[in-house]
């Protein structure tokens, strides 16, 4: 007998209270890979307890890295005795961040055999820019048998121009270049905060990386990185944004704490444009609902633009707002819209034209059984369930667990009527 977990959400409850944001998923997985370059132990704080992070930690253990759990959010990682350049297959093939081991192991051993990445299915997510960067640094790269194979006699700094502002390739080329000979310059680099987070971690260990957070990053290769230090992962801007959107959608009053408000500026601006009340402090943002909301147009873009990882969540919110809103996806292809069918089952009036979702809001959503198709879609369906009439059942919770720590507990503490149950 197969048991399946689901969330049962009873809509109509306003969210109220404070919620503390966990460490950033996207920073944590990159920093775990970066720890492979360090000789000696490093302590990493504010690590989120989520599936993707746990898969990365288990993978480095199989590479010969010593991993000790200090407390629920803190790990000590010592890669001094790492003895393997080939990652395990298994769970690592299910997540996108597996490819960060290519850059890290290539830098450490001058060779890497790494599981081809999985993750959410958003259509074309090529790794050509990663390969372009590795080859420019002096490596030969082949893909066969479900693995990315990279080898180099030595890595030598060079200038790399990315054809698109890619997060993954920016991170991977930083990892590969940190211990390379000479200087590497990355042009048209991505500017996401988790790239800055990883660069700060590496610099603490002795790397020489300048310009992270801009579109030109300069990496002066160093002989080695030394441990013995403690680094704290930055808060998760996507988790914070998810709770901010949920607060506005339910016309609640929620303060998200342990955040960097600067990271939230594109979302805060849109929430204000819609009509929500947004109050910003040093390390918190309060979002309050308003009586009247107005429709908006949104286009997702690389940071500091509106995040694609908040696209599905805000569409659920826009369905509650009378009038036509448009959301254009500027990062991924149309498979990012796979979740739309589930919102339509809840009577959401949405149609897709090219890369744009046209949302006719204001009609009441009706609770229904729905299935998440990716990580952020899962959060979107929860938000839809919070504002829908009746009960909503959300299935495929493994997606939610990949990127949100204690999500159900946190949102329940804000007053949501939500339960996680198993059924046959």
C-alpha positions as CSV (number, residue, x, y, z in Angstrom):
1,X,0.0,0.0,0.0
2,X,1.5,3.3,-1.1
3,X,1.1,6.3,1.2
4,X,1.2,9.8,-0.2
5,X,1.5,13.1,1.7
6,X,-0.7,16.1,1.0
7,X,-1.6,19.5,2.5
8,X,-5.2,20.2,3.3
9,X,-5.7,24.0,3.4
10,X,-9.0,25.7,4.4
11,X,-9.1,29.1,2.8
12,X,-10.3,32.4,4.2
13,X,-7.8,33.0,7.0
14,X,-5.8,36.2,7.2
15,X,-2.1,35.7,8.0
16,X,-0.8,37.7,11.0
17,X,2.4,37.7,13.0
18,X,6.1,37.4,12.6
19,X,8.0,34.8,10.6
20,X,11.8,34.3,10.7
21,X,13.4,33.6,7.3
22,X,15.9,30.7,7.0
23,X,19.2,30.6,5.2
24,X,19.2,30.9,1.4
25,X,18.8,27.6,-0.4
26,X,20.6,28.9,-3.5
27,X,23.6,30.2,-1.5
28,X,23.8,27.1,0.7
29,X,24.2,24.6,-2.1
30,X,26.9,26.8,-3.8
31,X,28.8,27.3,-0.5
32,X,28.7,23.5,0.2
33,X,30.4,22.9,-3.2
34,X,32.8,25.8,-2.5
35,X,33.9,24.2,0.8
36,X,35.6,21.4,-1.2
37,X,38.3,23.9,-2.1
38,X,39.2,24.7,1.5
39,X,42.0,22.9,3.3
40,X,41.0,22.6,6.9
41,X,37.6,22.7,8.6
42,X,35.0,25.5,8.0
43,X,31.9,26.1,10.0
44,X,28.7,27.1,8.1
45,X,25.9,28.7,10.1
46,X,22.2,29.4,9.1
47,X,22.1,26.4,6.9
48,X,18.5,25.6,5.8
49,X,17.2,22.1,6.6
50,X,15.8,21.3,3.1
51,X,16.1,18.4,0.7
52,X,18.5,20.0,-1.8
53,X,21.0,20.9,1.0
54,X,20.8,17.5,2.6
55,X,21.5,15.8,-0.8
56,X,24.6,18.1,-1.3
57,X,25.9,17.2,2.2
58,X,25.4,13.5,1.7
59,X,27.2,13.7,-1.6
60,X,30.3,15.4,-0.2
61,X,30.4,12.7,2.5
62,X,30.7,10.1,-0.2
63,X,33.6,12.1,-1.7
64,X,35.5,11.6,1.6
65,X,34.7,14.9,3.2
66,X,34.1,15.0,7.0
67,X,30.7,16.5,7.8
68,X,29.7,17.2,11.4
69,X,26.3,18.6,12.4
70,X,26.8,21.1,15.3
71,X,23.2,22.0,15.7
72,X,20.0,22.2,13.5
73,X,21.5,25.0,11.4
74,X,25.3,24.6,11.7
75,X,27.7,22.2,10.0
76,X,31.4,21.8,10.2
77,X,32.9,20.7,6.9
78,X,36.4,19.5,6.5
79,X,37.5,18.6,2.9
80,X,41.2,18.1,3.8
81,X,40.9,14.3,3.1
82,X,38.7,14.5,0.1
83,X,39.7,11.5,-2.0
84,X,37.3,11.2,-4.9
85,X,36.6,13.3,-8.0
86,X,33.5,11.3,-9.1
87,X,30.2,12.2,-7.5
88,X,27.6,9.5,-6.6
89,X,24.6,9.3,-9.0
90,X,21.4,8.6,-7.0
91,X,19.7,11.6,-5.4
92,X,22.3,14.1,-6.8
93,X,20.8,13.5,-10.3
94,X,17.5,15.0,-9.1
95,X,18.8,18.5,-8.2
96,X,20.2,21.4,-10.4
97,X,23.0,22.4,-8.1
98,X,24.9,19.1,-8.6
99,X,26.8,20.8,-11.4
100,X,28.6,23.1,-8.9
101,X,30.7,20.1,-8.1
102,X,32.2,20.3,-11.6
103,X,33.9,23.7,-10.9
104,X,34.9,22.7,-7.4
105,X,36.4,19.3,-8.2
106,X,38.0,20.6,-11.4
107,X,39.8,23.2,-9.3
108,X,40.7,20.7,-6.6
109,X,41.8,17.7,-8.7
110,X,42.0,19.1,-12.3
111,X,39.4,16.5,-13.1
112,X,35.8,16.0,-12.3
113,X,33.1,13.4,-13.1
114,X,29.7,14.8,-11.9
115,X,26.1,13.6,-12.3
116,X,24.3,15.5,-15.0
117,X,21.9,18.0,-13.2
118,X,18.2,17.5,-12.6
119,X,15.9,19.9,-10.8
120,X,12.6,21.5,-11.8
121,X,11.6,21.0,-15.4
122,X,11.5,24.5,-17.0
123,X,12.4,23.4,-20.5
124,X,15.8,24.3,-22.0
125,X,18.3,24.8,-19.2
126,X,21.6,24.1,-21.1
127,X,25.0,24.1,-19.5
128,X,26.8,25.4,-22.6
129,X,28.0,28.6,-20.8
130,X,29.5,26.4,-18.0
131,X,31.4,24.3,-20.6
132,X,32.5,27.5,-22.4
133,X,34.0,28.8,-19.2
134,X,35.7,25.6,-18.2
135,X,37.2,25.2,-21.7
136,X,38.4,28.8,-21.7
137,X,40.2,28.0,-18.4
138,X,42.0,25.1,-20.1
139,X,39.7,22.1,-19.4
140,X,38.3,19.5,-21.8
141,X,34.6,18.7,-21.2
142,X,32.5,15.7,-22.4
143,X,29.0,14.5,-21.4
144,X,28.4,10.8,-21.5
145,X,26.6,8.2,-19.5
146,X,24.7,10.7,-17.4
147,X,27.9,12.4,-16.2
148,X,29.8,15.6,-17.0
149,X,33.5,14.8,-17.4
150,X,36.0,17.6,-17.2
151,X,39.8,17.3,-17.2
152,X,42.7,19.8,-17.3
153,X,46.5,19.7,-17.1
154,X,46.2,23.0,-15.4
155,X,43.7,25.9,-15.2
156,X,44.9,29.3,-16.4
157,X,43.0,32.6,-15.8
158,X,41.4,34.2,-18.9
159,X,38.5,36.5,-19.9
160,X,35.1,34.8,-20.2
161,X,32.1,36.6,-21.7
162,X,28.7,34.9,-20.9
163,X,26.2,35.1,-23.8
164,X,23.4,35.2,-21.1
165,X,23.6,36.4,-17.5
166,X,23.5,32.9,-16.1
167,X,23.6,32.1,-12.3
168,X,25.0,28.6,-12.6
169,X,27.8,29.3,-15.0
170,X,28.8,32.4,-13.0
171,X,29.1,30.4,-9.8
172,X,30.8,27.4,-11.6
173,X,33.4,29.6,-13.3
174,X,34.2,31.4,-10.0
175,X,34.8,27.9,-8.4
176,X,37.0,26.8,-11.2
177,X,39.0,30.0,-11.3
178,X,39.7,30.5,-7.6
179,X,42.8,28.3,-7.6
180,X,43.8,28.8,-11.3
181,X,47.0,30.5,-12.4
182,X,46.6,34.2,-13.1
183,X,43.5,36.4,-13.3
184,X,40.1,35.4,-14.6
185,X,37.6,38.1,-15.7
186,X,33.9,37.2,-16.0
187,X,31.9,39.6,-18.1
188,X,28.1,39.7,-18.3
189,X,28.1,37.8,-15.0
190,X,24.9,37.3,-13.1
191,X,24.4,39.6,-10.0
192,X,22.2,37.4,-7.8
193,X,22.8,37.8,-4.0
194,X,23.7,34.1,-3.6
195,X,26.7,34.7,-5.9
196,X,27.8,37.5,-3.6
197,X,27.3,35.1,-0.7
198,X,29.5,32.4,-2.1
199,X,32.2,34.9,-3.1
200,X,32.2,36.3,0.4
201,X,32.6,32.8,1.8
202,X,35.6,32.1,-0.5
203,X,37.2,35.5,0.2
204,X,37.0,34.7,3.9
205,X,39.0,31.5,3.3
206,X,41.6,33.4,1.3
207,X,40.3,33.8,-2.2
208,X,40.7,37.1,-4.1
209,X,37.4,37.8,-5.8
210,X,36.3,41.3,-6.7
211,X,33.1,42.6,-8.2
212,X,30.6,39.9,-7.1
213,X,27.2,41.6,-7.3
214,X,28.2,43.4,-10.5
215,X,28.3,42.2,-14.1
216,X,32.1,42.1,-14.1
217,X,33.8,39.8,-11.7
218,X,37.6,39.6,-11.3
219,X,39.2,36.5,-9.8
220,X,42.9,36.5,-9.0
221,X,44.0,32.9,-8.5
222,X,45.5,32.0,-5.2
223,X,47.7,29.0,-4.1
224,X,45.3,27.6,-1.5
225,X,42.3,28.4,0.7
226,X,42.6,27.8,4.4
227,X,39.8,26.9,6.9
228,X,39.4,27.4,10.6
229,X,36.7,30.1,10.1
230,X,33.0,30.4,10.5
231,X,30.6,31.8,7.8
232,X,26.9,32.6,8.1
233,X,24.7,32.1,5.1
234,X,22.5,35.0,4.1
235,X,18.7,34.8,4.5
236,X,16.6,33.4,1.7
237,X,15.0,36.2,-0.4
238,X,12.6,33.8,-2.2
239,X,11.3,32.4,1.1
240,X,10.9,36.0,2.4
241,X,9.1,37.0,-0.9
242,X,6.8,34.0,-0.7
243,X,5.6,35.0,2.8
244,X,5.3,38.7,1.8
245,X,3.0,37.7,-1.2
246,X,1.0,35.4,1.1
247,X,0.5,38.2,3.5
248,X,-0.8,40.6,0.8
249,X,-3.0,37.9,-0.8
250,X,-4.8,37.1,2.4
251,X,-5.0,40.9,3.3
252,X,-3.1,40.0,6.5
253,X,-0.3,41.7,8.6
254,X,3.0,39.8,8.5
255,X,6.5,40.8,9.4
256,X,9.3,38.8,7.8
257,X,12.4,39.0,10.0
258,X,16.1,38.0,9.5
259,X,16.2,39.4,5.9
260,X,18.2,41.9,3.8
261,X,15.5,44.4,2.7
262,X,17.6,45.5,-0.3
263,X,17.2,42.1,-1.8
264,X,13.4,42.5,-1.8
265,X,13.2,45.9,-3.5
266,X,11.7,44.6,-6.8
267,X,9.0,42.7,-5.0
268,X,8.3,45.5,-2.5
269,X,7.9,48.0,-5.3
270,X,5.3,45.7,-7.1
271,X,3.4,45.1,-3.9
272,X,3.2,48.9,-3.3
273,X,2.1,49.4,-6.9
274,X,-0.7,46.8,-6.4
275,X,-1.8,48.7,-3.2
276,X,-0.4,46.7,-0.3
277,X,1.3,48.5,2.6
278,X,5.0,47.7,2.8
279,X,7.0,48.9,5.8
280,X,10.8,48.4,5.7
281,X,13.2,48.2,8.7
282,X,16.9,47.4,9.0
283,X,16.4,43.6,8.9
284,X,12.7,43.2,8.5
285,X,9.7,44.0,6.2
286,X,6.1,44.3,7.3
287,X,3.4,43.7,4.7
288,X,-0.2,44.7,5.4
289,X,-3.2,44.1,3.3
290,X,-5.4,46.9,1.9
291,X,-9.1,47.2,1.0
292,X,-8.4,48.0,-2.7
293,X,-5.8,46.4,-4.9
294,X,-5.2,47.2,-8.6
295,X,-3.9,45.0,-11.4
296,X,-0.3,45.3,-12.6
297,X,2.1,44.2,-15.3
298,X,5.3,42.2,-14.3
299,X,8.2,40.9,-16.3
300,X,10.7,38.5,-14.6
301,X,14.3,39.4,-15.1
302,X,17.7,38.5,-13.6
303,X,18.5,40.2,-10.4
304,X,17.9,43.1,-9.5
305,X,14.8,42.6,-11.6
306,X,11.6,40.8,-10.5
307,X,12.7,37.2,-9.6
308,X,11.4,34.3,-11.7
309,X,11.3,32.3,-8.5
310,X,8.5,34.5,-7.3
311,X,6.6,34.3,-10.6
312,X,4.1,31.5,-9.6
313,X,3.5,32.9,-6.2
314,X,2.5,36.3,-7.4
315,X,0.2,34.9,-10.1
316,X,-1.9,33.3,-7.3
317,X,-2.1,36.7,-5.7
318,X,-3.0,38.5,-8.9
319,X,-5.9,36.1,-9.3
320,X,-7.5,37.8,-6.3
321,X,-7.3,41.3,-7.8
322,X,-10.1,42.5,-10.0
323,X,-9.0,43.4,-13.5
324,X,-6.4,42.1,-16.0
325,X,-2.8,41.6,-14.9
326,X,0.0,40.4,-17.2
327,X,3.1,38.5,-16.2
328,X,5.8,38.0,-18.8
329,X,8.4,35.3,-18.1
330,X,11.8,36.8,-19.1
331,X,14.1,34.1,-17.7
332,X,12.8,30.6,-18.5
333,X,10.7,29.3,-21.4
334,X,7.0,28.6,-21.4
335,X,7.4,25.4,-19.3
336,X,7.7,27.7,-16.3
337,X,3.9,28.0,-16.8
338,X,3.1,24.3,-16.2
339,X,1.5,25.2,-12.8
340,X,-1.2,27.3,-14.6
341,X,-3.3,24.2,-15.3
342,X,-3.5,23.5,-11.6
343,X,-4.7,27.1,-10.8
344,X,-7.3,26.7,-13.6
345,X,-8.7,23.7,-11.7
346,X,-9.3,26.1,-8.9
347,X,-11.3,28.3,-11.3
348,X,-8.4,30.7,-11.9
349,X,-9.0,32.6,-15.2
350,X,-5.6,32.6,-16.9
351,X,-4.5,32.1,-20.4
352,X,-1.0,32.0,-21.9
353,X,0.0,34.0,-25.0
354,X,3.6,33.3,-25.9
355,X,5.7,34.1,-22.8
356,X,3.0,36.0,-21.1
357,X,0.3,34.9,-18.6
358,X,-2.9,37.0,-18.9
359,X,-4.6,36.9,-15.5
360,X,-8.2,38.0,-15.2
361,X,-8.6,38.4,-11.5
362,X,-11.3,39.1,-9.1
363,X,-13.3,35.8,-9.3
364,X,-13.3,33.6,-6.2
365,X,-10.9,30.7,-6.4
366,X,-12.5,27.4,-5.4
367,X,-10.6,24.8,-3.4
368,X,-9.7,21.6,-5.4
369,X,-7.1,18.8,-5.4
370,X,-4.0,20.0,-7.2
371,X,-0.5,18.7,-7.8
372,X,2.7,20.7,-7.6
373,X,5.0,20.4,-10.7
374,X,8.0,22.3,-9.3
375,X,9.3,24.0,-6.2
376,X,7.8,27.4,-6.6
377,X,4.6,26.1,-8.1
378,X,4.1,24.2,-4.8
379,X,4.3,27.5,-2.9
380,X,1.9,29.1,-5.4
381,X,-0.7,26.4,-4.8
382,X,-0.5,26.9,-1.1
383,X,-1.1,30.7,-1.5
384,X,-4.0,29.9,-3.8
385,X,-5.4,27.5,-1.2
386,X,-5.1,30.2,1.5
387,X,-7.4,32.6,-0.5
388,X,-9.8,30.0,-2.0
389,X,-13.2,29.1,-0.9
390,X,-13.4,25.7,0.8
391,X,-10.7,23.1,1.0
392,X,-7.6,22.7,-1.2
393,X,-5.5,19.5,-1.3
394,X,-1.9,20.0,-2.5
395,X,0.1,16.9,-3.6
396,X,3.7,16.3,-4.5
397,X,5.1,17.9,-1.4
398,X,8.7,16.8,-2.1
399,X,8.9,19.9,-4.3
400,X,8.0,22.1,-1.3
401,X,10.5,20.4,0.9
402,X,13.3,21.0,-1.7
403,X,13.4,24.7,-1.0
404,X,11.4,25.7,2.1
405,X,12.4,24.9,5.7
406,X,9.5,24.1,8.0
407,X,7.1,25.8,5.7
408,X,3.9,24.3,7.0
409,X,4.9,25.0,10.6
410,X,5.8,28.6,9.8
411,X,2.6,29.4,7.9
412,X,0.5,27.7,10.5
413,X,2.0,30.0,13.2
414,X,0.7,32.9,11.1
415,X,-2.8,31.6,11.4
416,X,-3.2,29.5,8.3
417,X,-5.6,26.5,8.6
418,X,-3.3,23.9,7.1
419,X,-2.5,20.3,7.9
420,X,0.0,17.8,6.4
421,X,-1.4,14.4,6.3
422,X,-0.8,11.0,4.7
423,X,-3.4,9.1,2.7
424,X,-3.4,5.7,0.9
